[in-house]
Amino acid sequence: MANGTSILGTAFALAVLFGGIGAGVATAQDQPIVRKELLTADVTGIDGREGAMYTAEFGPGQAVGRHTHHGDEFVYLLEGTLIVEPEGKDPITLKPGDTAHLAQGVVHAAHNGSDSEPAKVLVFQVKEKGKPLAEAAQ
């Protein structure tokens, strides 16, 4: 039984590490989002910048805690409802087909607006080359 517990613990740690930014102590509803990187490429004419495109899937009721990005983030909601909460500003509620822009360094959190349906977003970032897609806010 100890080996099974150890394997589960390791699997959970890897899921947190590779799945996205956690929101503190994990519960069933705030497990890391599932992020799938689609493309990363240098941006022509802008030294030190790269474009990154990925999808992020939020399970029902799932949230990602306060975080920021190393570049501008352009968001397009594919399905569900996503609520983005930039610090110092009104929350942004996105429905399928809605878009949003978050400037580099804007601290924000996000959560699925539904407790029963998933949400999926397509994201494009123009970010500092070699930096991670997201980083927990301090």
N, C-alpha and C positions, 0 to 999 in steps of 0.2 A: 504494500500500500504506500510505503514511503516513496518508492520510485514513481508511482503514478502521480502522487502529489507534487513531486519534484518536476516531472514532465509538464504537468498542468501549469505550475508556477513559471517555468521557463517559457512555455507557449504564451502565457499571458504577458510576460515581460516583453517578448518579441512583438506581440500584437500592439502593445503600447508604444514601443520604439518605432515600428514601421508603419503603424496605422494612422498617425496624426498626432496632434497636440491633445493631451488629456486635460480634463477639467478638475484636477485635484484627485481626491479619492474616488476610484471608479465604482459605479454601481451598474446594475443591468441596463439602465437607460443612458448612461453617459460613457459608454465604451468609446474608444477612439473611432473617428470616422474612417471609412474605407476610401483611401485615396489611390487613384490609378493614374500614374504619370503617362501621358500620351506622347509628348514631344518636348525636347529641350534643344535650342539652337541659338548660336550667336546672333545678335542684332547687328545688321550691317550699318556701319557708319557711327556706331555708338560704342566706343571702347569700354570694356568692363561690364557690359550689360548682355543679358541673354533673355530670350523669351522662353517661357515654360507653360505648357498646356496640360491640364489634368482634369479628371472628374473627381468629385467627392460625393460620397453617399452617406446620408444620415438615416439611421433607423428611426422608427417611431419614437418620438419624445427625446431623441438623442441630442446632445449638446457638445460644443467645443468651447472651452474656457477662453479667457482673455489672452489674445495673441496678437502678433503683428507680422508684417511681411517686409522683405528687403527690396521691395519694388512695388510699383502700382499694380493693383489687382482689378481685373475686369471679370465680372460674374454674369452668367446667363443661367437662369433656373430652367432645368429640363423637365422636372416633375416634382409634385408635392408643394409644400409651403416651407420657406426658409425665412427666419427672422434674424437679421444681422443687427447687432447693437454696438455702434461706434461710440466710444466714450465721449461724453459732452454733447451728443447729438441725439435726435429722435431715432428710435428703432426703424429699420427698413424692412418691410414685409414684402417678400418676393413670391409671386405665383408663376406658374409655367409661362415662359416667354418674356418675363421681366428681366431687366438688367440692372447692374449697380457697378459703381467704381469706388474703390478705396485707395487713397493715396498711400505711398510708401510711409511706413511708420505709424499709421493710424491704429491705435489699440482698439480691438473690438472682440466681441464674442458672437457666437451664432448658435441657433438651435432650430430643430425641426419644429414647425408650428403645429404638427399633428401628433397625437399620441397613438394613432392607428395606421398611418400611411408613411412610407419612406419619402425622403426628399433626395433629389440628385441635381447637382450643379456642375456646369462646365466653367472652368476658370482659366483665364490667360493672365500671366504675369510678365511684366518686363522688370527684371530684378538684377541685383548685383550678381555678377558671374560667380558661380561656385557656392553661393549661399543657399541655405535650406529654403524650402517653399514657405515655411512658417516657423515662428519661434514664440515660445511662451512669453507673455508680457511680464515685466518685472515690477 
